[in-house]
Amino acid sequence: MTSTVPNAVQHADAQQPPITMFGPDFPYAYDDFLAHPAGLGQIPATEHGTEVAVIGGGLSGIVAAYELMKMGLKPVVYEADQIGGRLRTVGFDGCDPALSAEMGAMRFPPSSTALQHYIDLVGLETRPFPNPLAETTPSTVVDLKGESHYATTVDDLPQVYRDVMNAWNACLEEGADFSDMNRAMRERDVPRIREIWAKLVEKLDNQTFYGFLCESESFKSFRHREIFGQVGFGTGGWDTDFPNSILEILRVVYTEADDHHRGIVGGSQQLPLRMWEREPEKIVHWPYGTSLKSLHVNGEPRPAVTRLNRTSGNRITVTDANGDIRTYRSAIFTAQSWMLLSKIACDDSLFPIDHWTAIERTHYMESSKLFVPVDRPFWLDKDEQTGRDVMSMTLTDRMTRGTYLLDDGPDKPAVMCLSYTWCDDSLKWLPLSASERMEVMLKSLGEIYPNVDIRKHIIGNPVTVSWENEPYFMGAFKANLPGHYRYQRRLFTHFVQDRLPEDKRGIFLAGDDISWTAGWAEGAVQTALNAVWGVMHQLGGTTDPTNPGPGDVYDEIAPVELPED
């Protein structure tokens, strides 16, 4: 049984090859690239020590900086806020330091194989994340229209939920060749992947997620579409994605990004923080014991970038919040692309005009969370009358939408994510303080669990985030609207710059919003590796012939190019 409510198409059994999140648009094996003993490439000795600006200290920026350092370059990282970006783990004032809340990324699929490389590299552990009806989730409650259903597996839910599950299976199979694509991706059959995807991109680029459902005979029932939107598959309700391109959703289900999620023990922000301090065993030019931290004054990144412009010799000139001006031959921009439109003064000459258009058209989704610390995982107490857990992982159409219960053992303090919401549901929380949000959430949950006094277990103040209100983000993650495929292609392929005019080269885009898998840390890693290849190539470096990089094989696996006219 998968962790899906209702279940997406049944995934392949353990006898088949594992799937990786390289996606159908650019089926490049980043995990193999990282694992190869030849490494990611080398640059001429004459370029050793060359400074490269890395703007943004989130996961993408730290991965890019780390790999550039290993090649013998000197990354100069700029960060406006804190290392980690949307890998942000916070504690609770006055509580056990072991208690933490994941304000951004909190669950990672096994198909994130490039991400897993770095998780393993820094020695972090993962454990199953309590998604709805996941095998390790004790119980789930689905509460719609005032009616609650308790379940430990999907078979415990009323028949209508299984009907919706079957409708989604049929919809994917009939409209998106799911089984064929899943098989091709498992076998890494690039020609077949490209053949299937090319037809679907041309057919579906202008289609919304909701429109895709409506065109399916299996989803002719509005009631089924409504339930599907409110309960969804894998990670909860998906009606907030209904206006987005169906291609975005297909990328998720093809790569099994919706399934078998794991969380990082101790918090996801440890990953970029450990990489910041890590001393690589194999490093060129720099002495053993060098780290990103040691390459920066006082072990801190440089402050926020306030201006980017081109100067003589096609250099990239960076001005930071301290007024310091530095000029580089190469720069990697990993912050959310909207920063180039608002927080950073930019020359139009930084990018070709069609790339500026793509940046301007980027569509970001909103997202809010609120966490509270509690004295113990009281939800595992048993109701004396029913024998059920007194509280469960909860999906509802009430304001809270998704409630997650996170514990580290029966006798230890625990954490509740009282609410995790997206888009319009997130905007409803925006005017409210953390305390006001908590009161509304407790009221909603009290209606689902009238005999449970959540408040008496709370041992500290709530912590909350609305990513659309964060000044250096202005949104949680990118999600393409119908017709945006061409824009995304421009941004993703920007790292291959031989086709660009010479006066438009030297600055490389990276980050999950540049990837085809926005909202997933894997996309941040993949685009970082693309940008590293781009910088290496610009400075005259090469990859080992036995381990070609993403730019070396670009012509063979380039994303489908749709006509502009």
C-alpha positions in Angstrom: 0.0 0.0 0.0 1.4 3.4 -0.9 1.0 6.6 1.1 -1.6 7.9 -1.2 -5.1 9.2 -0.3 -6.7 8.3 -2.7 -4.0 6.2 -4.2 -2.1 7.2 -7.3 -1.4 4.5 -9.9 0.1 1.5 -8.1 3.9 1.8 -8.3 6.2 -0.9 -9.5 7.3 -3.7 -7.2 10.7 -4.0 -5.6 12.0 -6.3 -8.4 12.0 -3.4 -10.9 14.8 -0.8 -11.1 14.4 2.1 -8.7 13.2 5.4 -10.2 15.0 8.7 -10.1 13.7 12.2 -10.1 15.6 13.3 -13.3 12.2 13.9 -14.9 11.0 13.4 -18.5 12.1 16.9 -19.7 15.8 16.3 -19.3 16.5 12.6 -18.5 20.1 13.0 -17.3 21.4 10.7 -14.6 22.6 13.2 -12.0 23.0 10.5 -9.5 25.5 8.6 -11.7 27.3 11.8 -12.5 27.8 12.4 -8.8 28.8 8.9 -8.0 31.4 8.5 -10.7 35.0 8.2 -9.4 36.3 10.7 -12.1 34.4 13.5 -10.4 32.5 16.3 -12.0 35.3 17.8 -14.1 38.4 19.9 -13.9 39.5 23.4 -14.8 42.9 24.6 -16.2 45.5 25.2 -13.4 45.7 28.8 -14.6 42.2 29.3 -13.4 42.7 27.9 -9.9 41.7 30.4 -7.2 39.4 32.3 -9.6 36.5 33.9 -7.6 33.0 33.0 -8.7 30.0 34.8 -7.2 27.3 32.5 -5.8 24.2 34.6 -5.0 21.9 32.8 -2.5 22.9 30.5 0.3 20.1 28.0 0.0 20.7 24.4 -1.0 21.3 25.1 -4.6 23.9 27.8 -3.8 25.7 25.8 -1.2 25.8 22.7 -3.5 27.2 24.8 -6.4 29.7 26.6 -4.1 30.9 23.3 -2.6 31.5 21.6 -6.0 33.2 24.8 -7.4 35.5 24.8 -4.4 36.4 21.1 -5.0 37.5 22.1 -8.5 39.9 24.7 -7.2 37.7 27.8 -7.7 36.9 30.3 -4.9 33.2 30.6 -4.5 32.0 33.9 -2.9 28.6 33.2 -1.4 26.1 36.1 -0.9 23.2 35.4 1.4 20.5 38.0 2.5 19.1 36.0 5.4 20.5 32.7 6.6 22.2 29.7 5.1 19.5 27.1 4.0 16.9 29.1 2.1 13.7 27.1 2.3 15.5 24.4 4.1 14.7 26.3 7.3 14.5 24.5 10.6 13.6 26.5 13.7 13.3 25.8 17.4 10.8 26.9 20.1 11.8 29.5 22.7 12.2 28.0 26.1 11.7 24.4 24.9 14.0 21.4 24.5 16.5 22.2 21.7 15.8 18.8 20.2 12.3 20.1 19.3 12.2 21.7 15.9 9.9 22.7 13.1 10.4 22.5 9.4 9.2 25.8 8.0 10.1 24.9 4.4 11.1 21.5 3.0 10.1 18.7 5.3 9.6 15.6 3.2 11.8 14.1 0.5 11.0 11.2 -1.8 13.5 8.3 -2.4 13.6 9.3 -6.1 15.5 12.4 -5.0 18.7 10.5 -5.7 21.0 13.5 -6.3 19.8 15.1 -3.0 20.4 11.8 -1.2 24.0 11.9 -2.4 24.6 15.0 -0.3 22.5 13.7 2.6 24.7 10.7 2.8 27.9 12.8 2.2 27.3 14.8 5.4 26.1 11.8 7.5 22.5 12.8 8.0 19.8 10.2 8.8 16.3 10.1 7.4 13.1 8.4 8.7 9.6 7.9 7.2 7.5 11.0 7.1 3.9 10.7 8.4 1.9 11.4 5.3 -1.7 10.4 5.1 -2.0 6.6 5.1 1.7 6.0 4.9 2.7 2.6 6.2 4.3 4.1 9.2 1.6 6.7 10.0 -0.4 5.2 12.9 -3.8 6.5 11.6 -5.4 9.1 9.3 -8.6 11.0 9.6 -10.3 12.4 6.5 -12.9 15.1 7.5 -15.0 16.5 4.6 -18.2 18.4 4.9 -18.4 17.8 8.6 -18.1 14.0 8.3 -15.0 12.3 9.6 -13.6 8.9 8.6 -10.8 7.1 10.6 -8.4 4.9 8.7 -5.2 3.0 8.9 -5.3 2.0 5.3 -7.3 3.2 2.3 -9.5 0.1 2.7 -10.9 1.6 5.9 -12.3 4.6 4.0 -15.8 4.6 2.3 -16.1 3.2 -1.2 -16.3 6.6 -2.8 -12.6 7.2 -1.9 -11.6 4.0 -3.6 -13.8 5.1 -6.6 -11.8 8.3 -6.7 -8.6 6.4 -6.5 -9.6 4.3 -9.4 -10.7 7.3 -11.4 -7.2 8.9 -10.9 -5.5 5.7 -11.9 -7.6 5.5 -15.1 -7.2 9.2 -15.8 -3.4 8.9 -15.7 -3.3 5.8 -17.8 -5.6 7.0 -20.5 -4.5 10.6 -20.7 -0.8 10.4 -19.9 0.6 6.9 -20.7 1.6 6.5 -17.1 2.6 2.8 -17.2 4.7 3.3 -20.3 6.5 6.3 -18.9 7.1 4.8 -15.5 8.6 1.7 -17.2 10.8 3.8 -19.4 12.0 6.0 -16.5 12.8 3.0 -14.4 14.8 1.5 -17.3 16.4 4.9 -18.1 15.3 4.4 -21.6 15.9 7.9 -22.9 14.6 7.5 -26.4 11.3 6.1 -25.2 11.0 8.8 -22.5 11.5 11.5 -25.0 9.1 9.9 -27.5 6.3 9.7 -25.0 7.0 13.2 -23.4 7.3 15.0 -26.7 3.8 14.1 -27.7 2.4 14.9 -24.2 4.1 18.3 -24.1 2.6 19.3 -27.4 -0.8 17.9 -26.5 -1.1 19.2 -22.9 1.0 22.4 -22.5 -2.1 24.5 -22.6 -4.2 22.3 -20.3 -4.8 22.9 -16.6 -4.8 20.1 -14.0 -8.5 20.6 -13.5 -9.2 20.6 -17.2 -7.2 17.3 -17.6 -9.5 15.7 -14.9 -12.6 17.1 -16.6 -11.7 15.6 -20.0 -11.4 12.1 -18.5 -14.5 10.0 -18.6 -13.4 8.5 -15.2 -13.8 11.9 -13.6 -17.1 13.0 -15.1 -18.6 13.1 -11.5 -18.1 16.6 -9.9 -18.3 14.9 -6.5 -15.3 12.7 -7.4 -13.3 15.8 -8.6 -14.2 17.7 -5.4 -13.1 14.8 -3.2 -9.9 14.4 -5.2 -9.1 18.1 -4.8 -9.7 18.1 -1.1 -8.0 14.9 -0.3 -5.6 14.4 -3.2 -2.9 11.9 -3.4 0.3 11.4 -1.5 0.8 14.7 0.2 -2.8 15.8 0.7 -5.3 17.9 -1.1 -4.3 19.2 -4.6 -7.2 21.5 -5.5 -4.7 24.4 -5.0 -2.9 23.0 -8.0 -6.0 22.8 -10.2 -5.2 26.0 -12.1 -1.6 24.9 -12.8 -0.3 23.1 -15.9 -1.1 19.4 -15.9 2.5 18.9 -17.0 3.7 20.0 -13.5 1.5 17.2 -12.0 2.7 14.6 -14.4 6.3 15.3 -13.5 5.4 14.6 -9.9 3.6 11.3 -10.4 6.0 10.0 -13.1 9.0 10.4 -10.7 7.1 9.2 -7.7 7.8 12.5 -5.9 4.5 12.1 -4.2 5.3 8.8 -2.4 7.3 7.1 0.4 8.5 10.4 1.8 11.3 10.7 4.4 12.2 13.5 6.8 15.7 14.4 7.9 16.3 13.6 11.5 17.2 16.8 13.4 16.0 19.1 10.6 16.7 19.7 6.9 18.7 22.9 7.4 21.5 20.7 8.8 22.3 19.7 5.2 23.4 23.1 3.8 24.9 24.0 7.2 27.0 20.9 7.3 28.1 21.3 3.7 29.2 24.9 4.6 31.6 23.5 7.1 32.6 20.3 5.4 36.2 19.8 4.4 36.3 17.6 1.3 38.6 14.7 1.2 39.3 15.3 -2.5 40.0 18.9 -3.4 42.1 20.6 -6.0 44.3 23.7 -5.4 43.2 24.3 -1.8 45.0 22.7 1.1 43.4 19.8 2.9 41.1 21.2 5.6 39.6 23.9 3.4 35.8 24.5 3.7 33.4 27.0 2.3 33.3 28.5 5.8 37.1 28.9 5.9 37.1 30.7 2.5 34.9 33.4 3.8 35.8 36.2 6.2 34.8 35.4 9.7 33.2 32.2 8.3 30.2 34.1 7.1 28.7 34.6 3.7 28.7 38.1 2.2 25.4 40.1 2.7 22.5 40.6 0.4 23.1 41.6 -3.2 21.6 45.0 -4.0 22.8 45.4 -7.6 23.9 43.3 -10.5 25.3 44.8 -13.7 27.7 44.0 -16.6 31.0 45.9 -16.8 33.8 46.1 -19.3 35.2 42.8 -20.5 31.8 41.2 -20.0 32.3 40.8 -16.3 29.5 40.5 -13.7 29.7 43.2 -11.1 28.0 42.6 -7.7 27.1 45.3 -5.2 26.1 44.1 -1.7 24.2 45.6 1.2 27.5 46.9 2.8 28.2 48.9 -0.4 31.1 46.6 -1.4 31.5 46.2 -5.1 33.2 43.2 -6.6 33.6 42.0 -10.2 33.6 38.4 -11.4 34.1 36.6 -14.6 31.4 34.1 -13.6 28.4 34.3 -11.3 25.6 31.8 -10.3 22.2 33.2 -9.2 20.3 30.8 -7.1 17.8 33.0 -5.2 14.2 33.1 -6.3 14.1 34.7 -9.7 11.6 37.4 -8.7 14.4 38.9 -6.6 15.9 40.1 -10.0 12.7 42.1 -10.5 12.4 43.7 -7.1 15.1 43.4 -4.5 18.1 43.7 -6.8 18.7 46.5 -9.3 19.7 44.8 -12.5 20.9 45.8 -15.9 18.7 44.6 -18.8 21.9 43.3 -20.4 22.3 40.6 -17.8 20.0 38.2 -19.7 18.5 38.0 -23.2 15.1 39.7 -23.4 13.2 36.4 -23.8 14.8 35.1 -20.5 13.6 38.3 -18.7 10.1 37.6 -20.0 10.4 34.0 -18.6 11.5 35.4 -15.2 8.6 37.9 -15.2 6.1 35.2 -16.0 7.2 32.8 -13.3 4.2 31.8 -11.2 4.9 31.3 -7.5 2.5 29.5 -5.1 1.9 30.7 -1.6 2.3 28.4 1.5 1.8 28.7 5.2 2.6 26.5 8.2 2.1 26.7 11.9 3.8 24.5 14.5 3.4 24.1 18.3 5.4 22.1 20.8 3.6 19.6 23.0 4.5 17.7 26.1 4.2 14.3 24.5 2.6 12.5 21.5 -0.8 12.4 23.2 -2.5 11.5 19.9 -1.3 7.9 20.4 -3.5 7.6 23.5 -6.4 5.2 22.8 -10.1 6.2 23.0 -11.6 4.0 25.7 -14.8 3.5 23.7 -13.5 3.0 20.2 -9.9 1.7 20.8 -8.7 4.2 18.1 -6.0 6.8 18.4 -7.5 9.9 20.0 -6.1 12.0 17.2 -4.7 11.3 13.7 -2.9 12.8 10.8 -5.7 14.9 9.5 -6.9 16.0 6.0 -9.9 18.3 6.0 -11.8 21.0 4.1 -11.7 23.2 7.1 -9.2 26.0 7.5 -6.4 23.8 8.7 -6.4 21.5 5.6 -3.4 19.4 6.7 -2.4 18.5 10.2 0.8 16.5 10.8 1.9 14.8 14.1 5.6 14.5 14.6 7.2 12.6 17.5 10.5 11.2 18.6 9.2 8.5 21.0 6.3 8.0 23.4 7.9 9.7 26.4 9.5 12.7 24.8 8.1 16.2 23.9 6.7 16.3 20.4 5.6 18.7 17.6 2.3 19.3 15.9 2.1 21.0 12.5 -1.4 22.3 13.2 -1.8 23.5 9.6 0.0 23.3 6.3 -1.8 25.2 3.5 -1.1 26.4 -0.1 -2.3 29.3 -2.3 -5.7 30.7 -1.4 -5.8 28.7 1.7 -2.5 30.2 2.7 -3.6 33.7 2.0 -6.5 33.3 4.4 -3.9 33.2 7.2 -1.8 36.1 6.1 -3.3 38.9 8.1 -3.3 36.9 11.4 -0.5 36.7 14.0 0.9 33.3 15.0 -1.3 33.3 18.1 -4.4 34.3 16.2 -3.7 31.5 13.6 -3.3 29.0 16.4 -6.7 29.9 17.9 -8.5 29.4 14.6 -6.7 26.1 14.1 -7.5 24.8 17.6 -11.2 25.7 17.0 -11.3 23.8 13.7 -9.5 20.8 15.1 -11.8 20.9 18.1 -14.7 20.4 15.8 -13.1 17.2 14.4 -11.9 16.0 17.8 -14.4 17.3 20.4 -13.1 15.1 23.2 -9.4 16.1 22.8 -8.0 19.1 24.7 -5.0 19.9 22.5 -4.4 23.2 24.3 -3.5 21.6 27.6 -0.6 19.7 26.0 1.0 22.8 24.3 4.2 23.8 26.1 5.5 26.8 24.1 4.6 29.5 21.7 3.7 28.7 18.1 6.0 29.3 15.2 4.7 30.2 11.8 5.7 31.2 8.3 3.9 32.5 5.2 6.4 32.3 2.4 4.6 34.8 0.3 5.3 37.4 3.0 9.0 36.5 3.4 10.9 39.5 1.8 13.6 37.4 0.1 11.2 34.8 -1.3 7.7 36.3 -2.0 6.4 32.8 -2.5 6.9 29.2 -1.6 7.8 27.6 -4.9 7.2 27.9 -8.7 4.3 26.2 -10.4 3.9 26.7 -14.1 0.6 27.8 -15.5 -0.7 26.5 -18.8 1.4 27.8 -21.7 4.5 28.3 -19.5 6.5 25.3 -20.8 8.5 27.6 -23.2 9.3 29.9 -20.4 10.6 27.1 -18.2 12.6 25.7 -21.0 14.4 29.0 -21.5 15.3 29.2 -17.8 16.4 25.6 -17.4 18.6 25.5 -20.5 20.3 28.8 -19.7 23.3 27.0 -18.3 24.3 25.9 -21.9 25.5 29.3 -23.1 27.4 28.6 -26.3 24.3 29.5 -28.2 23.9 32.9 -26.4 25.4 36.1 -27.7 28.8 36.6 -26.0 27.6 39.7 -24.2 24.9 37.6 -22.5 27.1 34.9 -21.0 28.8 34.5 -17.6 25.8 34.5 -15.2 24.1 31.2 -14.6 20.6 30.6 -13.2 20.0 27.8 -10.7 17.5 26.9 -7.9 14.5 24.7 -7.8 12.3 27.4 -9.6 14.7 27.0 -12.6 14.3 23.2 -12.5 11.5 21.2 -13.9 10.7 19.9 -10.4 10.1 23.2 -8.5 9.2 22.8 -4.9 11.5 19.8 -4.5 15.1 20.0 -3.2 16.2 17.6 -5.9 15.5 20.4 -8.5 17.8 22.7 -6.5 20.6 20.2 -6.6 20.2 19.4 -10.3 20.3 23.0 -11.4 23.2 23.7 -9.1 25.1 20.9 -10.9 24.1 22.3 -14.3 25.5 25.7 -13.3 28.7 24.2 -12.0 29.1 22.6 -15.4 28.4 26.0 -17.1 31.1 27.8 -15.0 33.6 25.0 -15.6 32.9 25.1 -19.4 33.2 28.9 -19.4 36.6 28.8 -17.7 37.9 26.3 -20.2 37.4 23.2 -18.1 36.2 19.7 -19.2 34.6 16.6 -17.8 36.2 13.2 -17.9 35.2 11.4 -21.1 33.9 8.5 -19.0 31.6 10.9 -17.0 30.0 13.4 -19.3 28.3 16.3 -17.7 24.8 17.7 -18.4 26.0 20.1 -20.9 28.1 17.5 -22.7 25.1 15.4 -23.6 22.7 18.4 -24.0 22.1 17.9 -27.7 21.0 14.3 -27.1 18.5 15.0 -24.3 17.6 18.7 -24.6 14.0 19.5 -23.6 11.3 19.4 -26.2 11.3 22.7 -28.1 7.8 23.9 -29.0 7.3 26.4 -31.9 7.2 30.1 -31.0 4.9 31.1 -33.9 
